[in-house]
Amino acid sequence: MKQVPRSFYRRDARLVAPELLNKILLASDGRAGRIVETEAYCGREDAAAHSFRGPTPRSAAMFGPPGHLYVYFTYGMHWCCNAVCGEGEGHAVLIRALEPLAGLDTMRARRPRVRGDRDLCNGPGKLTQALGIGKAHDGADLVKGNRGVRIVSDGTPPPRDPAVSARVGISKAMEYPWRWFVDAHPQVSGRRR
């Protein structure tokens, strides 16, 4: 496995998001999943982004160095994780779904009500629960793995023509086609197109 370098994240989220497809989100205990769905959020030009109105205590990590993790709590029950992009503009890529690769027994134990492996990581709240990602990981360095979470590559390239759609579960800036996914992959969440 090869570490994804910081320079990869020093770009606009709309460039990073489709290229994160097929990379691997890896926890220090060996749990891992292949990224199969992402969404870009783009700071002050994107009313759906937590960074739209500038830095807040909640969104501070989005304005930090690229290649770190922005973790937030949503709907009073789920953690979501994002790779911070750009150079302090409040850009980030939400990791929406994973294909579970390793540590499935631990993932199943963390998500005991799930009936099949297809539903282990097919949503942003599901994947953080399965991998044990929470508030303590906000600001974690994805390049150095300083808090036990990294993004690596096993050499599988992103899809040449990833599927594209509007983002899922937002009420503002819904028209932007800033969601990318591996077409027809069973772990993709939400609307397919």
C-alpha positions, 0 to 999 in steps of 0.5 A: 500500500502506498501513502497518498501524498499531501500534494494530492489534497492541495487542490480543489475538492472537485478535482480530488473527489473523483480521484479519491475513488478506489483509494482505501480508508485505513484504520490503524487496527487493519479495518479498511474499505475502498472508497466508492462514493464521494461528494465535493464541498467548496467553501464560500461558493457552496451554500451546502458547505459547512464552510460557506459562512467562514470558519466556526468551531465546528468547521475549523478543520475545513480551513486547516492544512490539506490532507487532514480529516474534518469530522462532524456530527449530523442528525443527532446520531451520525459522524461523517468524515471528509478529506480537507482539500485546497489551501485553507479555502474550506474545501473538503470531500465527504467520503460517502461509501466504502467497499469493506475490505478488511476487518469485517468481523470488527465492522460487523461487531460495531454494526450488529443490526446490519443483516448483510455486508452490503450495508456495513459501509454504504453511507457516510454515517455507516462507514464511520461507525464501522471504522470507529471514526468519531469526534476524536478524529477531527483534524487527524492527519490522513498522510501521517496517520497520527490518530489511526486513520489514513488514506492509501492506494493499492494501485487501483486507479479511479474509474476512467468515467466515474458516475456523476450526480447531484449531491445527496441529503442537502437542501441548498446548492442541490443543482451542482453535480459534485457527487462521484461514484463507482458506477453500479457498485453495490455499496454506493448509497442514495440515489444512483443518478 
